[in-house]
Amino acid sequence: MIDIKSAPYAALILRLTTGLLFVAHGLTKLLVFTPAGTAGFFEMLGLPGWLGVATMVAEIAGGAALILGVKTREVSAVLVFVLLGAAFFAHMPNGFGWTNANGGWEYPVMWAMVQASLVALGDGAYALVPSRKLP
């Protein structure tokens, strides 16, 4: 059963939490690791360097969109793939547990499922630019 009164606020909490974490993660790539360092890390993983910069932009822009409630479903759907990419390419070799050396895949997969939940839930309360309704 869904509590119709509290569900919009639950989606808002998920939007704000994941949005803030995405912005923080993206800004870390931008300001600490730098775009060149981020690209180098992606190349070390066997991926094209531009994908690191694209990921950084997706995290910052996507996080801001989630905070503001701009097309939550669409943004969250894109971020599911960003997170699954992180899990598969960067964390899979480290095993399951996030507490493993260099972090295992459990944490990014959990966040991917949170984003998938936002795709299903929708914008929640106080969205500036609502998503399309699901068919």
Rosetta blueprint (number, residue, H / E / L):
1 M L
2 I L
3 D L
4 I L
5 K L
6 S L
7 A H
8 P H
9 Y H
10 A H
11 A H
12 L H
13 I H
14 L H
15 R H
16 L H
17 T H
18 T H
19 G H
20 L H
21 L H
22 F H
23 V H
24 A H
25 H H
26 G H
27 L H
28 T H
29 K H
30 L H
31 L H
32 V H
33 F H
34 T H
35 P H
36 A H
37 G H
38 T H
39 A H
40 G H
41 F H
42 F H
43 E H
44 M H
45 L L
46 G L
47 L L
48 P L
49 G H
50 W H
51 L H
52 G H
53 V H
54 A H
55 T H
56 M H
57 V H
58 A H
59 E H
60 I H
61 A H
62 G H
63 G H
64 A H
65 A H
66 L H
67 I H
68 L H
69 G L
70 V E
71 K L
72 T H
73 R H
74 E H
75 V H
76 S H
77 A H
78 V H
79 L H
80 V H
81 F H
82 V H
83 L H
84 L H
85 G H
86 A H
87 A H
88 F H
89 F H
90 A H
91 H H
92 M H
93 P H
94 N H
95 G L
96 F L
97 G L
98 W L
99 T L
100 N L
101 A L
102 N L
103 G L
104 G L
105 W L
106 E H
107 Y H
108 P H
109 V H
110 M H
111 W H
112 A H
113 M H
114 V H
115 Q H
116 A H
117 S H
118 L H
119 V H
120 A H
121 L H
122 G L
123 D L
124 G L
125 A L
126 Y L
127 A L
128 L L
129 V E
130 P L
131 S L
132 R L
133 K L
134 L L
135 P L
